[in-house]
Amino acid sequence: MKTVRDILLAMVNATLILAIVLVISLVVLVGRVSDLRDTTVAMLAPQVERLGQLTAAVQSVEGKIGQCSGADIAMLRVELASLAADKPDLSGLNGLTVRGLATEIVNVAGERLAGMSR
C-alpha cells in the first residue's frame, strides 16, 4: 500500500513540476511576443506618420482638381510628380505578414524551450 501511495505522490509531484515549467514557459513566451509587438510598432510608426502626411497631400490635390481650370493642370502635374517622388519606402514591410509573424513567434518559442531544456 505504501508503494502505491509513493507512486501516486511521485506522479502528483511530476505533474506539478510540469505545470510550473509550462507556466514559466508561457510567461517567457508572452514576454517575447510583447517584444516582437513593440519592435513591429517601432518599425511601422514612422511609416504610418509618413502615410498620414501623404494622405493629407493627396486629399489636398483631390480638392484642387475639383476647382481646377485648364491653366492649373500644369501646376497639379508638378505637385503630383513631387508627391510621387516623396512617397515613403515601404520595402521593409514585405516580410511583415501574418505568416511571418507566426513563424517568428514559433521560432522564438522553440529557442526559449530549447534553452530551458539545457
N, CA, C and O atoms as a MOPAC input file, in Angstrom:
PM7 MOZYME 1SCF
protein

 N      0.81900 1    -1.19200 1     0.00000 1
 C      0.00000 1     0.00000 1     0.00000 1
 C      0.86600 1     1.26100 1     0.00000 1
 O      0.54500 1     2.24800 1    -0.66100 1
 N      1.96000 1     1.21100 1     0.74600 1
 C      2.84200 1     2.36300 1     0.79400 1
 C      3.46500 1     2.62600 1    -0.57100 1
 O      3.69200 1     3.78100 1    -0.92800 1
 N      3.74500 1     1.57700 1    -1.34000 1
 C      4.33500 1     1.72900 1    -2.66500 1
 C      3.37500 1     2.45700 1    -3.60300 1
 O      3.79100 1     3.34200 1    -4.35200 1
 N      2.11400 1     2.09600 1    -3.56700 1
 C      1.10400 1     2.76400 1    -4.39900 1
 C      0.99800 1     4.23100 1    -4.00800 1
 O      0.91200 1     5.11000 1    -4.86500 1
 N      1.00500 1     4.48200 1    -2.71100 1
 C      0.93400 1     5.86800 1    -2.24400 1
 C      2.16300 1     6.66400 1    -2.70100 1
 O      2.03100 1     7.81700 1    -3.10900 1
 N      3.33600 1     6.07000 1    -2.63800 1
 C      4.56000 1     6.74200 1    -3.09700 1
 C      4.52000 1     7.01200 1    -4.59500 1
 O      4.94900 1     8.07200 1    -5.05100 1
 N      4.00400 1     6.05400 1    -5.35900 1
 C      3.89400 1     6.24600 1    -6.82100 1
 C      2.92200 1     7.37800 1    -7.13000 1
 O      3.20900 1     8.22700 1    -7.97300 1
 N      1.77600 1     7.39800 1    -6.45600 1
 C      0.81300 1     8.48000 1    -6.67500 1
 C      1.39900 1     9.83600 1    -6.28100 1
 O      1.18900 1    10.83100 1    -6.97600 1
 N      2.12500 1     9.87500 1    -5.18000 1
 C      2.75800 1    11.12200 1    -4.75800 1
 C      3.80600 1    11.58300 1    -5.76600 1
 O      3.92300 1    12.77700 1    -6.04400 1
 N      4.56700 1    10.63800 1    -6.31000 1
 C      5.55700 1    10.97700 1    -7.33500 1
 C      4.87800 1    11.50900 1    -8.58800 1
 O      5.37500 1    12.44900 1    -9.21000 1
 N      3.75500 1    10.92200 1    -8.96300 1
 C      3.01300 1    11.39200 1   -10.14500 1
 C      2.47000 1    12.80400 1    -9.92800 1
 O      2.51700 1    13.63400 1   -10.83600 1
 N      1.96000 1    13.07400 1    -8.74200 1
 C      1.46400 1    14.41900 1    -8.42100 1
 C      2.61800 1    15.41500 1    -8.46900 1
 O      2.47100 1    16.50800 1    -9.01500 1
 N      3.76300 1    15.04500 1    -7.90100 1
 C      4.92400 1    15.93700 1    -7.92800 1
 C      5.37300 1    16.21200 1    -9.36400 1
 O      5.67000 1    17.35400 1    -9.71700 1
 N      5.42000 1    15.17600 1   -10.18000 1
 C      5.83000 1    15.34800 1   -11.57700 1
 C      4.84800 1    16.25200 1   -12.31800 1
 O      5.25300 1    17.09800 1   -13.11600 1
 N      3.57000 1    16.07000 1   -12.05000 1
 C      2.54800 1    16.90800 1   -12.68800 1
 C      2.70200 1    18.36400 1   -12.25900 1
 O      2.60400 1    19.26700 1   -13.08900 1
 N      2.93600 1    18.59300 1   -10.99600 1
 C      3.12500 1    19.96300 1   -10.50600 1
 C      4.38200 1    20.59700 1   -11.10300 1
 O      4.37200 1    21.77000 1   -11.47400 1
 N      5.45500 1    19.82300 1   -11.19300 1
 C      6.68400 1    20.34900 1   -11.80600 1
 C      6.43100 1    20.70100 1   -13.26700 1
 O      6.87200 1    21.74900 1   -13.73800 1
 N      5.72700 1    19.83600 1   -13.98500 1
 C      5.39400 1    20.10500 1   -15.38600 1
 C      4.53100 1    21.35600 1   -15.51100 1
 O      4.74600 1    22.17100 1   -16.40800 1
 N      3.56000 1    21.51300 1   -14.62200 1
 C      2.70900 1    22.70600 1   -14.64800 1
 C      3.53200 1    23.96200 1   -14.40500 1
 O      3.31200 1    24.97800 1   -15.06500 1
 N      4.46800 1    23.91100 1   -13.47700 1
 C      5.32200 1    25.07000 1   -13.19500 1
 C      6.18300 1    25.40400 1   -14.40900 1
 O      6.33000 1    26.57400 1   -14.76200 1
 N      6.75100 1    24.38700 1   -15.04600 1
 C      7.56800 1    24.62100 1   -16.24500 1
 C      6.71900 1    25.23400 1   -17.34200 1
 O      7.17600 1    26.15000 1   -18.02600 1
 N      5.50000 1    24.75800 1   -17.53000 1
 C      4.62700 1    25.31900 1   -18.56300 1
 C      4.24900 1    26.76300 1   -18.26600 1
 O      4.20200 1    27.58500 1   -19.18200 1
 N      3.98200 1    27.08400 1   -17.01900 1
 C      3.64000 1    28.46800 1   -16.66100 1
 C      4.83700 1    29.38200 1   -16.90400 1
 O      4.67700 1    30.47800 1   -17.44000 1
 N      6.01700 1    28.94800 1   -16.52100 1
 C      7.21200 1    29.76000 1   -16.75300 1
 C      7.44500 1    29.94000 1   -18.24800 1
 O      7.78000 1    31.03700 1   -18.69700 1
 N      7.27100 1    28.86800 1   -19.02200 1
 C      7.43200 1    28.95900 1   -20.47800 1
 C      6.42200 1    29.92800 1   -21.07800 1
 O      6.75300 1    30.69800 1   -21.98000 1
 N      5.20200 1    29.89100 1   -20.58200 1
 C      4.16500 1    30.79500 1   -21.06200 1
 C      4.51200 1    32.24800 1   -20.75900 1
 O      4.33400 1    33.12000 1   -21.61000 1
 N      5.00100 1    32.51000 1   -19.56400 1
 C      5.38900 1    33.87600 1   -19.19300 1
 C      6.52300 1    34.37400 1   -20.09500 1
 O      6.50000 1    35.51600 1   -20.55400 1
 N      7.50500 1    33.52100 1   -20.34300 1
 C      8.62300 1    33.89800 1   -21.21100 1
 C      8.13200 1    34.13700 1   -22.63800 1
 O      8.55100 1    35.09500 1   -23.28800 1
 N      7.24500 1    33.26700 1   -23.12700 1
 C      6.71400 1    33.41000 1   -24.47500 1
 C      5.91300 1    34.70300 1   -24.61800 1
 O      6.02800 1    35.39700 1   -25.62800 1
 N      5.10800 1    35.02300 1   -23.61500 1
 C      4.33500 1    36.27200 1   -23.65700 1
 C      5.28000 1    37.47400 1   -23.69000 1
 O      5.01900 1    38.44800 1   -24.39700 1
 N      6.36100 1    37.41100 1   -22.93900 1
 C      7.35200 1    38.49400 1   -22.96500 1
 C      7.98700 1    38.63900 1   -24.33600 1
 O      8.16700 1    39.75600 1   -24.82100 1
 N      8.32300 1    37.53500 1   -24.95800 1
 C      8.92700 1    37.58400 1   -26.29400 1
 C      7.94500 1    38.12000 1   -27.32800 1
 O      8.32500 1    38.91100 1   -28.19100 1
 N      6.69200 1    37.69800 1   -27.25000 1
 C      5.68200 1    38.20200 1   -28.18300 1
 C      5.48600 1    39.69500 1   -27.97100 1
 O      5.30300 1    40.43900 1   -28.93400 1
 N      5.52200 1    40.13400 1   -26.73000 1
 C      5.40300 1    41.56100 1   -26.43800 1
 C      6.58000 1    42.32900 1   -27.03800 1
 O      6.39500 1    43.40800 1   -27.60000 1
 N      7.78600 1    41.77900 1   -26.92100 1
 C      8.95100 1    42.41600 1   -27.53700 1
 C      8.80100 1    42.48000 1   -29.04700 1
 O      9.14000 1    43.48700 1   -29.66800 1
 N      8.29500 1    41.40900 1   -29.63400 1
 C      8.07800 1    41.38200 1   -31.07900 1
 C      7.05700 1    42.43900 1   -31.48500 1
 O      7.22700 1    43.12100 1   -32.49600 1
 N      5.99400 1    42.56900 1   -30.69000 1
 C      4.98000 1    43.57700 1   -30.97400 1
 C      5.57000 1    44.98800 1   -30.89500 1
 O      5.31300 1    45.82700 1   -31.75800 1
 N      6.36200 1    45.23500 1   -29.85100 1
 C      6.97300 1    46.55400 1   -29.69400 1
 C      7.92400 1    46.87100 1   -30.84700 1
 O      7.96700 1    48.00200 1   -31.32900 1
 N      8.67900 1    45.87700 1   -31.28100 1
 C      9.59300 1    46.07100 1   -32.40700 1
 C      8.82300 1    46.38200 1   -33.67600 1
 O      9.21100 1    47.25700 1   -34.44900 1
 N      7.72500 1    45.65900 1   -33.88800 1
 C      6.90600 1    45.88300 1   -35.08300 1
 C      6.28400 1    47.27300 1   -35.05400 1
 O      6.25900 1    47.96500 1   -36.07200 1
 N      5.78900 1    47.67800 1   -33.91000 1
 C      5.19900 1    49.01400 1   -33.78500 1
 C      6.25600 1    50.09200 1   -34.02600 1
 O      5.98900 1    51.08700 1   -34.69900 1
 N      7.44200 1    49.89400 1   -33.48100 1
 C      8.51500 1    50.87300 1   -33.68300 1
 C      8.91300 1    50.95000 1   -35.15000 1
 O      9.26200 1    52.02100 1   -35.64500 1
 N      8.86200 1    49.82200 1   -35.84500 1
 C      9.21100 1    49.81200 1   -37.26300 1
 C      8.13300 1    50.50100 1   -38.10100 1
 O      8.44200 1    51.18000 1   -39.08000 1
 N      6.87000 1    50.32400 1   -37.71400 1
 C      5.77100 1    50.85900 1   -38.51600 1
 C      5.42700 1    52.31000 1   -38.19600 1
 O      4.85300 1    52.99800 1   -39.04000 1
 N      5.76000 1    52.79200 1   -37.01000 1
 C      5.34900 1    54.13700 1   -36.59600 1
 C      5.79800 1    55.23000 1   -37.56500 1
 O      4.97300 1    56.06700 1   -37.93300 1
 N      7.06000 1    55.26700 1   -37.99800 1
 C      7.43900 1    56.32000 1   -38.94200 1
 C      6.70100 1    56.20800 1   -40.27300 1
 O      6.37700 1    57.21700 1   -40.89900 1
 N      6.44000 1    54.98200 1   -40.69800 1
 C      5.73900 1    54.79100 1   -41.97000 1
 C      4.28500 1    55.25200 1   -41.85900 1
 O      3.73900 1    55.82200 1   -42.80400 1
 N      3.66600 1    55.00700 1   -40.71800 1
 C      2.28200 1    55.42700 1   -40.52200 1
 C      2.19000 1    56.94700 1   -40.53800 1
 O      1.28300 1    57.51800 1   -41.14300 1
 N      3.12800 1    57.58800 1   -39.87400 1
 C      3.15000 1    59.06100 1   -39.87100 1
 C      3.33900 1    59.59700 1   -41.28800 1
 O      2.66300 1    60.53400 1   -41.71200 1
 N      4.26300 1    58.98800 1   -41.99600 1
 C      4.55200 1    59.42800 1   -43.36200 1
 C      3.34800 1    59.19800 1   -44.27300 1
 O      3.04100 1    60.03500 1   -45.12200 1
 N      2.66600 1    58.06500 1   -44.09900 1
 C      1.47100 1    57.78700 1   -44.90100 1
 C      0.34600 1    58.76300 1   -44.57000 1
 O     -0.43900 1    59.12200 1   -45.44700 1
 N      0.26300 1    59.19500 1   -43.31200 1
 C     -0.72800 1    60.20800 1   -42.94400 1
 C     -0.46900 1    61.52800 1   -43.64900 1
 O     -1.40100 1    62.18200 1   -44.11800 1
 N      0.79600 1    61.91800 1   -43.72400 1
 C      1.15300 1    63.14300 1   -44.44800 1
 C      0.84100 1    63.00500 1   -45.92900 1
 O      0.33800 1    63.93800 1   -46.55500 1
 N      1.13900 1    61.84100 1   -46.48500 1
 C      0.87700 1    61.60300 1   -47.90200 1
 C     -0.62300 1    61.62000 1   -48.18800 1
 O     -1.05800 1    62.13900 1   -49.21700 1
 N     -1.40800 1    61.05300 1   -47.27900 1
 C     -2.86500 1    61.05600 1   -47.44100 1
 C     -3.40500 1    62.48000 1   -47.43500 1
 O     -4.26600 1    62.82200 1   -48.24400 1
 N     -2.90600 1    63.30700 1   -46.53200 1
 C     -3.34700 1    64.70100 1   -46.47700 1
 C     -2.98700 1    65.42900 1   -47.76900 1
 O     -3.77900 1    66.22500 1   -48.27500 1
 N     -1.80500 1    65.16000 1   -48.30100 1
 C     -1.39300 1    65.80800 1   -49.54700 1
 C     -2.26800 1    65.35900 1   -50.71100 1
 O     -2.63800 1    66.17500 1   -51.55600 1
 N     -2.60000 1    64.07200 1   -50.76600 1
 C     -3.45600 1    63.57000 1   -51.85000 1
 C     -4.85400 1    64.16300 1   -51.73400 1
 O     -5.46100 1    64.49900 1   -52.75100 1
 N     -5.37600 1    64.29800 1   -50.52700 1
 C     -6.69100 1    64.90900 1   -50.34400 1
 C     -6.66900 1    66.37400 1   -50.77600 1
 O     -7.64300 1    66.87600 1   -51.33500 1
 N     -5.57400 1    67.04300 1   -50.51800 1
 C     -5.43300 1    68.43000 1   -50.96800 1
 C     -5.47100 1    68.51300 1   -52.48800 1
 O     -6.12200 1    69.38600 1   -53.06200 1
 N     -4.76400 1    67.59200 1   -53.12400 1
 C     -4.75100 1    67.57600 1   -54.59600 1
 C     -6.14100 1    67.25100 1   -55.13000 1
 O     -6.57400 1    67.84500 1   -56.11800 1
 N     -6.84400 1    66.32300 1   -54.49800 1
 C     -8.20100 1    65.99000 1   -54.92500 1
 C     -9.11800 1    67.21000 1   -54.83900 1
 O     -9.94000 1    67.44400 1   -55.72500 1
 N     -8.96800 1    67.98000 1   -53.76600 1
 C     -9.76900 1    69.18900 1   -53.62100 1
 C     -9.45800 1    70.20600 1   -54.70500 1
 O    -10.35200 1    70.88100 1   -55.21500 1
 N     -8.18400 1    70.30800 1   -55.04900 1
 C     -7.79500 1    71.26200 1   -56.09200 1
 C     -8.27900 1    70.81700 1   -57.46600 1
 O     -8.60400 1    71.65400 1   -58.30800 1
 N     -8.33000 1    69.52700 1   -57.69800 1
 C     -8.78900 1    69.03000 1   -59.00200 1
 C    -10.24600 1    69.41400 1   -59.22200 1
 O    -10.63500 1    69.73400 1   -60.34500 1
 N    -11.04700 1    69.38800 1   -58.18200 1
 C    -12.44900 1    69.75400 1   -58.30400 1
 C    -12.63400 1    71.21500 1   -58.67600 1
 O    -13.64100 1    71.56500 1   -59.29200 1
 N    -11.69100 1    72.07300 1   -58.32000 1
 C    -11.80200 1    73.50900 1   -58.59800 1
 C    -10.86000 1    73.93900 1   -59.71100 1
 O    -10.57100 1    75.12700 1   -59.85400 1
 N    -10.39000 1    73.01100 1   -60.47900 1
 C     -9.30600 1    73.24600 1   -61.41800 1
 C     -9.79400 1    73.82300 1   -62.74000 1
 O    -10.85100 1    73.43800 1   -63.23900 1
 N     -9.02700 1    74.74000 1   -63.30000 1
 C     -9.24200 1    75.23300 1   -64.66400 1
 C     -8.09400 1    74.71800 1   -65.52300 1
 O     -7.17900 1    74.07800 1   -65.00400 1
 N     -8.12500 1    74.97700 1   -66.79100 1
 C     -7.10200 1    74.46500 1   -67.71100 1
 C     -5.69800 1    74.91700 1   -67.35100 1
 O     -4.74800 1    74.15500 1   -67.52900 1
 N     -5.54000 1    76.14300 1   -66.84800 1
 C     -4.20800 1    76.66300 1   -66.54400 1
 C     -3.61200 1    75.99900 1   -65.29300 1
 O     -2.39200 1    75.95500 1   -65.12900 1
 N     -4.47000 1    75.49000 1   -64.42700 1
 C     -3.98100 1    74.89000 1   -63.19000 1
 C     -3.50000 1    73.44700 1   -63.36500 1
 O     -2.86900 1    72.89100 1   -62.46600 1
 N     -3.79300 1    72.84400 1   -64.51100 1
 C     -3.42100 1    71.44300 1   -64.74000 1
 C     -1.90300 1    71.26600 1   -64.65900 1
 O     -1.42200 1    70.30200 1   -64.06400 1
 N     -1.15700 1    72.18400 1   -65.24900 1
 C      0.30700 1    72.07000 1   -65.23500 1
 C      0.83300 1    72.12200 1   -63.79700 1
 O      1.74200 1    71.37500 1   -63.43600 1
 N      0.26200 1    73.00000 1   -62.98900 1
 C      0.68600 1    73.11600 1   -61.60000 1
 C      0.36200 1    71.82100 1   -60.83600 1
 O      1.16000 1    71.37600 1   -60.01100 1
 N     -0.79600 1    71.22200 1   -61.10600 1
 C     -1.16700 1    69.97400 1   -60.44700 1
 C     -0.24500 1    68.83000 1   -60.86600 1
 O      0.08000 1    67.96200 1   -60.05500 1
 N      0.17300 1    68.82800 1   -62.12700 1
 C      1.10200 1    67.78500 1   -62.57900 1
 C      2.41600 1    67.86800 1   -61.81700 1
 O      2.98500 1    66.84600 1   -61.43200 1
 N      2.89600 1    69.08600 1   -61.60100 1
 C      4.13200 1    69.26700 1   -60.84700 1
 C      3.94000 1    68.79400 1   -59.40600 1
 O      4.81100 1    68.12900 1   -58.84500 1
 N      2.80100 1    69.13700 1   -58.81300 1
 C      2.53200 1    68.73300 1   -57.43900 1
 C      2.39100 1    67.21200 1   -57.32300 1
 O      2.87200 1    66.61800 1   -56.35900 1
 N      1.74200 1    66.59000 1   -58.28900 1
 C      1.61600 1    65.13000 1   -58.28400 1
 C      2.97000 1    64.45600 1   -58.47500 1
 O      3.24100 1    63.42300 1   -57.86300 1
 N      3.81900 1    65.03400 1   -59.32000 1
 C      5.15400 1    64.47200 1   -59.52100 1
 C      5.96500 1    64.55500 1   -58.22900 1
 O      6.71200 1    63.63100 1   -57.90800 1
 N      5.82300 1    65.65300 1   -57.48700 1
 C      6.56100 1    65.76800 1   -56.23100 1
 C      6.01900 1    64.79000 1   -55.18800 1
 O      6.78700 1    64.26300 1   -54.38200 1
 N      4.71300 1    64.54300 1   -55.19200 1
 C      4.14400 1    63.55400 1   -54.28500 1
 C      4.64000 1    62.15100 1   -54.63200 1
 O      4.95400 1    61.36400 1   -53.73900 1
 N      4.70900 1    61.84400 1   -55.90600 1
 C      5.18200 1    60.52400 1   -56.32400 1
 C      6.64000 1    60.33000 1   -55.92700 1
 O      7.03500 1    59.23600 1   -55.52600 1
 N      7.43700 1    61.38000 1   -56.03700 1
 C      8.84500 1    61.27900 1   -55.66400 1
 C      9.02200 1    61.22500 1   -54.15800 1
 O     10.03100 1    60.71300 1   -53.67300 1
 N      8.05400 1    61.74600 1   -53.41000 1
 C      8.15700 1    61.85500 1   -51.95500 1
 C      7.49200 1    60.69300 1   -51.21700 1
 O      7.42000 1    60.70400 1   -49.98800 1
 N      7.00600 1    59.69000 1   -51.95500 1
 C      6.30800 1    58.58200 1   -51.28600 1
 C      7.28300 1    57.80700 1   -50.40400 1
 O      8.46400 1    57.69800 1   -50.73500 1
 N      6.80200 1    57.27300 1   -49.29400 1
 C      7.69400 1    56.55900 1   -48.36800 1
 C      8.13000 1    55.21600 1   -48.93500 1
 O      7.44700 1    54.61400 1   -49.76300 1
 N      9.27800 1    54.76800 1   -48.46700 1
 C      9.80100 1    53.47500 1   -48.86500 1
 C      9.23200 1    52.41700 1   -47.93000 1
 O      9.56300 1    52.37600 1   -46.74500 1
 N      8.37800 1    51.56800 1   -48.47300 1
 C      7.73600 1    50.54100 1   -47.67100 1
 C      8.32300 1    49.16200 1   -47.94200 1
 O      7.70800 1    48.14900 1   -47.61000 1
 N      9.50500 1    49.11900 1   -48.54000 1
 C     10.09500 1    47.82700 1   -48.89400 1
 C     10.40400 1    46.98100 1   -47.67100 1
 O     10.43700 1    45.75500 1   -47.77000 1
 N     10.63200 1    47.60200 1   -46.52100 1
 C     10.92700 1    46.84800 1   -45.31400 1
 C      9.72200 1    46.09500 1   -44.76800 1
 O      9.86700 1    45.27700 1   -43.86000 1
 N      8.54500 1    46.35700 1   -45.30200 1
 C      7.33400 1    45.71500 1   -44.80200 1
 C      6.97700 1    44.45500 1   -45.56900 1
 O      5.97000 1    43.81500 1   -45.26800 1
 N      7.79500 1    44.08400 1   -46.56700 1
 C      7.47000 1    42.91300 1   -47.38300 1
 C      7.34000 1    41.65500 1   -46.54800 1
 O      6.44200 1    40.84800 1   -46.79400 1
 N      8.20500 1    41.46600 1   -45.57400 1
 C      8.17000 1    40.26100 1   -44.75500 1
 C      7.15200 1    40.31200 1   -43.63200 1
 O      6.99000 1    39.33300 1   -42.90300 1
 N      6.46300 1    41.43100 1   -43.47800 1
 C      5.53000 1    41.59700 1   -42.37800 1
 C      4.15500 1    41.08200 1   -42.79300 1
 O      3.30800 1    41.84400 1   -43.25900 1
 N      3.95000 1    39.80500 1   -42.62000 1
 C      2.67000 1    39.17900 1   -42.90400 1
 C      2.26900 1    38.38000 1   -41.67600 1
 O      3.06500 1    38.19800 1   -40.75500 1
 N      1.06300 1    37.91600 1   -41.67000 1
 C      0.60100 1    37.10300 1   -40.54000 1
 C      1.44000 1    35.83200 1   -40.45500 1
 O      1.80200 1    35.39000 1   -39.36400 1
 N      1.74400 1    35.24900 1   -41.61000 1
 C      2.55700 1    34.03000 1   -41.61800 1
 C      3.95800 1    34.33000 1   -41.08900 1
 O      4.52200 1    33.53400 1   -40.33900 1
 N      4.52500 1    35.48300 1   -41.48000 1
 C      5.85300 1    35.85600 1   -40.99500 1
 C      5.86700 1    36.06300 1   -39.49300 1
 O      6.79900 1    35.63600 1   -38.81300 1
 N      4.83300 1    36.71900 1   -38.96900 1
 C      4.74700 1    36.92700 1   -37.52100 1
 C      4.57200 1    35.60200 1   -36.78700 1
 O      5.19000 1    35.37500 1   -35.74700 1
 N      3.72400 1    34.72500 1   -37.33600 1
 C      3.52100 1    33.42100 1   -36.69700 1
 C      4.81500 1    32.60800 1   -36.70400 1
 O      5.14300 1    31.95200 1   -35.71600 1
 N      5.53500 1    32.65100 1   -37.80000 1
 C      6.80800 1    31.93100 1   -37.88800 1
 C      7.79300 1    32.47200 1   -36.86400 1
 O      8.49700 1    31.70300 1   -36.21100 1
 N      7.84400 1    33.78200 1   -36.72200 1
 C      8.75200 1    34.39500 1   -35.75100 1
 C      8.37800 1    33.97900 1   -34.32700 1
 O      9.25900 1    33.69900 1   -33.51400 1
 N      7.09600 1    33.93800 1   -34.02500 1
 C      6.65200 1    33.53900 1   -32.68500 1
 C      7.03100 1    32.08300 1   -32.41300 1
 O      7.50400 1    31.75000 1   -31.32600 1
 N      6.82100 1    31.21800 1   -33.40900 1
 C      7.17000 1    29.80000 1   -33.22900 1
 C      8.67900 1    29.64400 1   -33.05400 1
 O      9.12500 1    28.85100 1   -32.22600 1
 N      9.46500 1    30.38800 1   -33.82100 1
 C     10.92900 1    30.31300 1   -33.69300 1
 C     11.38400 1    30.76100 1   -32.31400 1
 O     12.23600 1    30.12100 1   -31.69900 1
 N     10.81700 1    31.86300 1   -31.82600 1
 C     11.19600 1    32.36400 1   -30.50500 1
 C     10.79900 1    31.35600 1   -29.43000 1
 O     11.56600 1    31.09700 1   -28.50300 1
 N      9.60600 1    30.79100 1   -29.55500 1
 C      9.16100 1    29.80000 1   -28.56900 1
 C     10.07700 1    28.57700 1   -28.59200 1
 O     10.43300 1    28.04600 1   -27.54000 1
 N     10.45600 1    28.13300 1   -29.78400 1
 C     11.35400 1    26.99200 1   -29.89900 1
 C     12.71000 1    27.26300 1   -29.28100 1
 O     13.26900 1    26.40500 1   -28.59800 1
 N     13.24000 1    28.45300 1   -29.51700 1
 C     14.53700 1    28.82100 1   -28.94400 1
 C     14.47500 1    28.84800 1   -27.42000 1
 O     15.38700 1    28.37100 1   -26.74300 1
 N     13.39500 1    29.40800 1   -26.89000 1
 C     13.27500 1    29.51000 1   -25.43800 1
 C     13.11000 1    28.13100 1   -24.79800 1
 O     13.70300 1    27.84300 1   -23.75800 1
 N     12.30000 1    27.28900 1   -25.42800 1
 C     12.11300 1    25.95400 1   -24.87900 1
 C     13.39200 1    25.13500 1   -24.97900 1
 O     13.70500 1    24.35600 1   -24.07900 1
 N     14.13400 1    25.30800 1   -26.07100 1
 C     15.40700 1    24.59600 1   -26.21000 1
 C     16.39100 1    25.09100 1   -25.15000 1
 O     17.16200 1    24.30700 1   -24.59800 1
 N     16.35900 1    26.39600 1   -24.86800 1
 C     17.24000 1    26.95900 1   -23.85000 1
 C     16.88200 1    26.48500 1   -22.44800 1
 O     17.75700 1    26.34400 1   -21.59400 1
 N     15.59800 1    26.24000 1   -22.21200 1
 C     15.16500 1    25.78900 1   -20.89300 1
 C     15.51000 1    24.31700 1   -20.67100 1
 O     15.69200 1    23.89200 1   -19.53000 1
 N     15.60100 1    23.53900 1   -21.74500 1
 C     15.85100 1    22.10600 1   -21.58800 1
 C     17.32600 1    21.79700 1   -21.37200 1
 O     17.68100 1    20.66400 1   -21.04800 1
 N     18.17600 1    22.78000 1   -21.54700 1
 C     19.62200 1    22.56100 1   -21.36900 1
 C     20.01900 1    22.53600 1   -19.93200 1
 O     21.19700 1    22.36100 1   -19.62000 1

